[in-house]
Amino acid sequence: MNFFNKDKKSAFEAKELAQWIAFGPVIFQVTRTLRNSGILKAIEESGTKGITIEEIIEQVKLPRYGVRVLLESGLGIGLFVINDDRYTITKTGVFIANDPLTIANMDFIHDVNYKGLFALDKSIETGKPEGLKEFGNWRTIYEGLSELPPHVQKSWFSFDHFFSDTAFPASLKHVYKKGIRNILDIGGNTGKWAIASTKYDDSISVTIMDLPGQLEMAKKKIEQLGLQSRVSFYPVNMLDVNQPFPKGFDAIWMSQFLDCFSENEITSILKKCHQALDDDKYVLILEAFWDAQRFETAAFCLQQTSIYFTALANGNSQMYHSKVFIDCIYKAGFEIAERIDNIGLSHTLLKCRKRK
């Protein structure tokens, strides 16, 4: 669906939005501080009766000046309203305080992205994740993911898993409907797909292929669940042209993985998949494409997530338009045998076979 084919705002609305953009960092940090300080929760819990500034100060134990400036800013943002000196929460405030999607997005932006985004202009020039220097001297964030500070890891995985957790249950029945029992999970991360697969059917076995640091995290979880007899591990650098992919699998699975690479890298990885698969086997790809969303807000979120890849993740990938992505699939020698949109919150499942 094309949400972006015309200018829908009046001149007044456009200027208003321009001010929101100009003050965007202020709006974000005020909202986050109101949430984390307990001020927003105090207002929400006051219900329709509302709450005064004095009552808020008593609950959150913060200086009056600080509470006052946050409240005044929050009024302009639209998180609450004031009548007779009593604050009551708005619908927007309720979503900020309670909505899991909003919480995951906000924590991801603050803990993982915020400081690094200051180097976005440099990343655009160089094609490198210049903002990653906030955390370490790695080429990509994936090399250092296991070494990130715990709170940063938590926000990264909460963001990543929020979407896969809704997409995986809906994907399982499509992936394993035609006798697939031995699957190669490329970029298996913490083992979420492997765990979901083994729980779905006792006859399924999974080999997770990823960077060594990522596999160590997955191994711990797999061992805790006693699944080591059905889940194997294959450490590899996917971009090493001298490292072929292992053979002998019914299918290759990649979820939220190929968006971590440039178009040329996607094509290269898929060519290796082509070499590793028998002619009657499939590559199954689960991705979120911004042009395949049911709602404009979902497309917006994916478009903005692309900037994380630019400034921090690797400097050259994004959340793709499906046409760009599918072009890579065809360049690698595959065609689309089946496409299923609207998997979970935002995903598309592509079943790819070798072109005749």
Secondary structure, DSSP 8 states (H G I E B T S, - for coil): --S-SS----HHHHHHHHHHHHTHHHHHHHHHHHHHHSHHHHHHHTGGG-B-HHHHHHHH---HHHHHHHHHHHHHHTSEEEETTEEEE-HHHHHHHH-HHHHHHHHIIIIIITTGGGGHHHHHHHSS-GGGGGT-S-SSTTTTGGGS-HHHHHHHHHHHHHHHHHHHHHHHHHHTTTS--EEEEET-TTSHHHHHHHHH-TT-EEEEEE-HHHHHHHHHHHHHTT-TTTEEEEE--TT-TT-------SEEEEES-GGGS-HHHHHHHHHHHHHHS-TT-EEEEEE--GGG-SSHHHHHHHHHHHHHIIIII-SS--S--HHHHHHHHHHTTEEEEEEEEEETTTEEEEEEEE--
